């Protein structure tokens, strides 16, 4: 999870000094909008059933592929290029 964005707001005030609007950089604004969209998706999916990671891995066959990958020697780029010649 990423931390909350660091904001550097500037305020527009009226003649009495009351804050009426906020000015943010485009980057700060876009980060806030992205975070709001992410939160909306989370809220929409709150009632969806949760599938354990291990079940998903098993269902798509990655658990076995990962295990097989652990048992496979890692070869360097030069060895791969030589084998392709």
C-alpha positions as CSV (number, residue, x, y, z in Angstrom):
1,X,0.0,0.0,0.0
2,X,1.4,3.4,-0.9
3,X,1.3,6.3,1.5
4,X,-0.9,9.3,1.2
5,X,0.3,11.8,-1.3
6,X,2.1,14.8,0.1
7,X,0.0,17.8,-0.7
8,X,1.1,21.4,-0.9
9,X,-2.3,23.2,-1.2
10,X,-2.6,26.9,-1.8
11,X,-5.9,28.5,-0.7
12,X,-8.0,31.2,-2.3
13,X,-9.6,33.3,0.5
14,X,-12.3,35.9,0.5
15,X,-12.0,39.5,1.8
16,X,-12.8,38.1,5.3
17,X,-9.9,35.6,5.1
18,X,-12.2,32.6,4.8
19,X,-11.0,29.8,2.6
20,X,-13.1,29.5,-0.5
21,X,-11.0,27.3,-2.9
22,X,-7.9,25.2,-3.1
23,X,-5.2,25.2,-5.7
24,X,-3.2,22.0,-6.2
25,X,-0.5,21.1,-8.8
26,X,-1.7,18.9,-11.7
27,X,0.3,16.0,-10.3
28,X,-1.3,16.3,-6.9
29,X,-4.8,16.6,-8.4
30,X,-4.3,13.5,-10.6
31,X,-3.0,11.5,-7.7
32,X,-6.0,12.4,-5.6
33,X,-8.4,11.5,-8.5
34,X,-6.7,8.2,-9.0
35,X,-6.9,7.4,-5.2
36,X,-10.6,8.3,-5.2
37,X,-11.2,6.0,-8.2
38,X,-9.3,3.2,-6.4
39,X,-11.4,3.7,-3.3
40,X,-14.6,3.6,-5.3
41,X,-13.6,0.3,-6.8
42,X,-12.8,-1.1,-3.3
43,X,-16.2,0.1,-2.0
44,X,-18.0,-1.5,-5.0
45,X,-16.2,-4.8,-4.4
46,X,-16.6,-4.9,-0.6
47,X,-19.3,-7.6,-0.7
48,X,-17.5,-9.8,-3.3
49,X,-16.3,-13.2,-2.0
50,X,-12.6,-13.5,-1.3
51,X,-10.6,-16.2,-3.0
52,X,-7.5,-17.3,-1.2
53,X,-4.3,-16.7,-3.1
54,X,-3.3,-20.3,-3.0
55,X,-6.6,-21.4,-4.5
56,X,-6.1,-18.9,-7.4
57,X,-2.6,-20.1,-8.0
58,X,-3.8,-23.7,-8.1
59,X,-6.7,-22.9,-10.4
60,X,-4.5,-21.4,-13.0
61,X,-1.6,-23.8,-12.6
62,X,1.0,-21.3,-11.5
63,X,1.8,-23.0,-8.2
64,X,3.2,-26.0,-10.1
65,X,5.0,-23.7,-12.7
66,X,6.6,-21.7,-9.9
67,X,7.7,-24.9,-8.1
68,X,9.2,-26.2,-11.4
69,X,10.9,-22.9,-11.9
70,X,12.6,-23.2,-8.5
71,X,14.0,-26.5,-9.6
72,X,15.4,-25.2,-12.8
73,X,18.9,-23.9,-13.2
74,X,19.2,-20.2,-14.1
75,X,21.3,-19.6,-17.3
76,X,22.9,-16.5,-18.4
77,X,22.2,-14.4,-21.5
78,X,25.4,-15.7,-23.2
79,X,24.3,-19.3,-22.8
80,X,20.9,-18.6,-24.2
81,X,22.3,-16.7,-27.2
82,X,24.8,-19.6,-27.8
83,X,22.0,-22.1,-27.7
84,X,20.0,-20.1,-30.2
85,X,22.8,-20.1,-32.8
